[in-house]
Amino acid sequence: MASLQDDVAFITGAASGFGLALAKELVSKGAKVIMVDINDCEDEATKLNSQNGKIVAIARKADTTSWEQQYLAYEAGKVTFGRIDYFFANAGIAERPWLPYFNPATTCGRAITKPDTTTLDTNLKGQLYTAALALQVFERQAFNKHGFRGKLLMTASVYGLFPSAIAAMYASSKAGIVNFSRSAALMYAGKGITVNASK
Ligand SMILES: NC(=O)c1ccc[n+]([C@@H]2O[C@H](COP(=O)([O-])OP(=O)(O)OC[C@H]3O[C@@H](n4cnc5c(N)ncnc54)[C@H](O)[C@@H]3O)[C@@H](O)[C@H]2O)c1
């Protein structure tokens, strides 16, 4: 792997799981990270800074479904580190029951209700907000020492490629990410900007 010394990454969903592991791995390779999560990740950022004896991580609490909150997190990162080389649109949640449980014997008489679209909002809209930040930032910045303007990586899922019998809204959100990243990769080809999605 090429040296990541002083490269900067904006990571959503950085308080746990993939996002936190990624933040630690990138810092271990010399990069700096902006850790964004709806939950507090200040302690994890503080740990990384004390292990490295300098500011290598900042934490920003933000709900990625809010454009305003993500934008403020980006601004804080820009003020601290300058350019941002990588955006990881990673924050996501598992399927939540989006329709009320239906039992033909007991619930036929109940009113039809508005669905809960939290899974779609978080996994698709929230990640598209991160993408919208990334693409606009990349277009405005010069090529870096590696020869690119910026790289956007989105966390999809195998359910973005295959149907799920138990998580239809989750699968639709991840399929949206897969086809968004395929399309945006074509749109930004030749501009020094790459877009990819992982399973
Ligand atoms: N764990 C798996 O098996 C698996 C498989 C395929 C894809 N994924 C995807 O990987 C990504 C990371 O998941 P994970 O397994 O590390 O789970 P995780 O729950 O450990 O991490 C997700 C993080 O996202 C944060 N988050 C959730 N909603 C948010 C919001 N609105 N704003 C900001 N932060 C928010 C959570 O607080 C959490 O820290 C998700 O997009 C998930 O769909 C996970």
The ligand as an SDF file (V2000), in Angstrom:
LIG
                    3D

 44 48  0  0  0  0  0  0  0  0999 V2000
  -22.0030   -5.8740    9.8210 N   0  0  0  0  0  0  0  0  0  0  0  0
  -22.3030   -6.4590    8.6540 C   0  0  0  0  0  0  0  0  0  0  0  0
  -22.4390   -7.6940    8.5410 O   0  0  0  0  0  0  0  0  0  0  0  0
  -22.4490   -5.6300    7.4260 C   0  0  0  0  0  0  0  0  0  0  0  0
  -22.4880   -6.2580    6.1820 C   0  0  0  0  0  0  0  0  0  0  0  0
  -22.5990   -5.4680    5.0300 C   0  0  0  0  0  0  0  0  0  0  0  0
  -22.6790   -4.0990    5.1430 C   0  0  0  0  0  0  0  0  0  0  0  0
  -22.6730   -3.5190    6.3670 N   0  0  0  0  0  0  0  0  0  0  0  0
  -22.7450   -2.0640    6.4120 C   0  0  0  0  0  0  0  0  0  0  0  0
  -21.5610   -1.5840    6.9990 O   0  0  0  0  0  0  0  0  0  0  0  0
  -21.7850   -0.2860    7.5520 C   0  0  0  0  0  0  0  0  0  0  0  0
  -21.2290   -0.2460    8.9710 C   0  0  0  0  0  0  0  0  0  0  0  0
  -21.9330   -1.1910    9.7430 O   0  0  0  0  0  0  0  0  0  0  0  0
  -21.2870   -1.9600   10.9820 P   0  0  0  0  0  0  0  0  0  0  0  0
  -21.5140   -3.4140   10.7630 O   0  0  0  0  0  0  0  0  0  0  0  0
  -19.9090   -1.4780   11.2500 O   0  0  0  0  0  0  0  0  0  0  0  0
  -22.3360   -1.5300   12.1140 O   0  0  0  0  0  0  0  0  0  0  0  0
  -22.1740   -0.6700   13.4360 P   0  0  0  0  0  0  0  0  0  0  0  0
  -23.5570   -0.5720   14.0030 O   0  0  0  0  0  0  0  0  0  0  0  0
  -21.0870   -1.2010   14.3000 O   0  0  0  0  0  0  0  0  0  0  0  0
  -21.6990    0.7680   12.9120 O   0  0  0  0  0  0  0  0  0  0  0  0
  -22.5540    1.6640   12.3160 C   0  0  0  0  0  0  0  0  0  0  0  0
  -22.2870    3.0280   12.8940 C   0  0  0  0  0  0  0  0  0  0  0  0
  -23.1240    3.9680   12.2050 O   0  0  0  0  0  0  0  0  0  0  0  0
  -23.6330    4.8790   13.1650 C   0  0  0  0  0  0  0  0  0  0  0  0
  -24.8640    5.4750   12.6800 N   0  0  0  0  0  0  0  0  0  0  0  0
  -26.0690    4.8700   12.4670 C   0  0  0  0  0  0  0  0  0  0  0  0
  -26.9750    5.7520   12.0380 N   0  0  0  0  0  0  0  0  0  0  0  0
  -26.3270    6.9500   11.9440 C   0  0  0  0  0  0  0  0  0  0  0  0
  -26.7210    8.2510   11.5570 C   0  0  0  0  0  0  0  0  0  0  0  0
  -27.9800    8.5330   11.1700 N   0  0  0  0  0  0  0  0  0  0  0  0
  -25.7920    9.2440   11.5840 N   0  0  0  0  0  0  0  0  0  0  0  0
  -24.5130    8.9820   11.9640 C   0  0  0  0  0  0  0  0  0  0  0  0
  -24.0970    7.7850   12.3570 N   0  0  0  0  0  0  0  0  0  0  0  0
  -24.9820    6.7660   12.3410 C   0  0  0  0  0  0  0  0  0  0  0  0
  -23.8590    4.0470   14.4170 C   0  0  0  0  0  0  0  0  0  0  0  0
  -23.9400    4.8540   15.5850 O   0  0  0  0  0  0  0  0  0  0  0  0
  -22.6430    3.1380   14.3930 C   0  0  0  0  0  0  0  0  0  0  0  0
  -21.5540    3.6810   15.1130 O   0  0  0  0  0  0  0  0  0  0  0  0
  -23.2870   -0.0520    7.4460 C   0  0  0  0  0  0  0  0  0  0  0  0
  -23.5610    0.7640    6.3320 O   0  0  0  0  0  0  0  0  0  0  0  0
  -23.8400   -1.4550    7.2570 C   0  0  0  0  0  0  0  0  0  0  0  0
  -25.0860   -1.4560    6.5770 O   0  0  0  0  0  0  0  0  0  0  0  0
  -22.5450   -4.2520    7.5130 C   0  0  0  0  0  0  0  0  0  0  0  0
  1  2  1  0
  2  3  2  0
  2  4  1  0
  4  5  1  0
  4 44  2  0
  5  6  2  0
  6  7  1  0
  7  8  2  0
  8  9  1  0
  8 44  1  0
  9 10  1  0
  9 42  1  0
 10 11  1  0
 11 12  1  0
 11 40  1  0
 12 13  1  0
 13 14  1  0
 14 15  2  0
 14 16  1  0
 14 17  1  0
 17 18  1  0
 18 19  2  0
 18 20  1  0
 18 21  1  0
 21 22  1  0
 22 23  1  0
 23 24  1  0
 23 38  1  0
 24 25  1  0
 25 26  1  0
 25 36  1  0
 26 27  1  0
 26 35  1  0
 27 28  2  0
 28 29  1  0
 29 30  1  0
 29 35  2  0
 30 31  1  0
 30 32  2  0
 32 33  1  0
 33 34  2  0
 34 35  1  0
 36 37  1  0
 36 38  1  0
 38 39  1  0
 40 41  1  0
 40 42  1  0
 42 43  1  0
M  CHG  2   8   1  16  -1
M  END
$$$$
